[in-house]
Amino acid sequence: MVTPETGTNPDLATKQRQFNAAMALYNGSRRYQLFSAGVAVINIALQLTLLARLIPLHVPLVWQPPLLLTAYFITDFINGLVHMIMDHSDRYTSLAGPLIANFHLHHKIPRYQDHALPVIYFNETGSKVWLVPTLGAVLALTCVEGISLYLLTLLIYVGVLSSVAEVSHYLCHNSTATFSVFLARCGLLLDKRHHACHHLHDNQNYAFLNGWSDPLLNRIALAIYPGYKRTTDLHFATYVPPDGDKR
């Protein structure tokens, strides 16, 4: 609500102050970066363990393509759904507030810092806190007698592809290499023009891996969210990043 006395929106001004305070905490303490590094180490250790468990499962080769395609869609959807939720979260004063605020900067500073792909894999896997219990649950399932080998294989693929999705998103923003463009055109990575709609328009195309699930995600977004350009994108309007800061 805009007040006639000030011509400002007090709720928006409060959120902007909370956002700036959350980013001051994020930039002023290494504990958040160390936390993300710890999350990355745990996630990657679990992924490697699961891949090692995958080898003796002996799933027939003929089943690998349909399992991978199914895992691609599920991964695209789940990671897109998390992206949607995070884009609309404004809990800057919560324990996770600095991480939420830092996540929102991918709209303000859409280009990543250039790094080797393994570094991107590690850094961005560190943002996937939700993946730690997910991978842990999949690892526990590998110990369950009689569980479907096909289900385990599918879940392991989803767990690993969830980090690959972050690399796909990075390449979509930063790379014009012929091979990454080719993979995007083949539908294996995120296409630049497709993902550009997420930044140019509102409340659409949240998928990170390749965009297959965006028609479904867009319907969900339209049903439950007003859009980030009119809400959380306004919260970082007064934020001034440190010199040289580029996500």
Buried (B, 14 or more C-beta within 10 A) or exposed (E): EEEEEEEEBEEBEEBBEBBBBBBEBBBEEEEBBEBBBEBBEBBBEBBEBBEEBBEEEEBEEEEEEEBEEBBBBBBBBBBBBBBBEBBBBBEBEEEBBBBBBBBBBBBBEBEBBEBEEEEBBBBBBBBBBBBBEBBEEBBEBBEEEEEEBBEBBBBBBBBBBBBBBBBBBBBBBBBEEEEBBEBBEEBBBBBBEBBBBBEEEBBBBBBBBBBBBBEBBBEBBEEEBEBBBEBBBBBBEEBEBEEEEEB
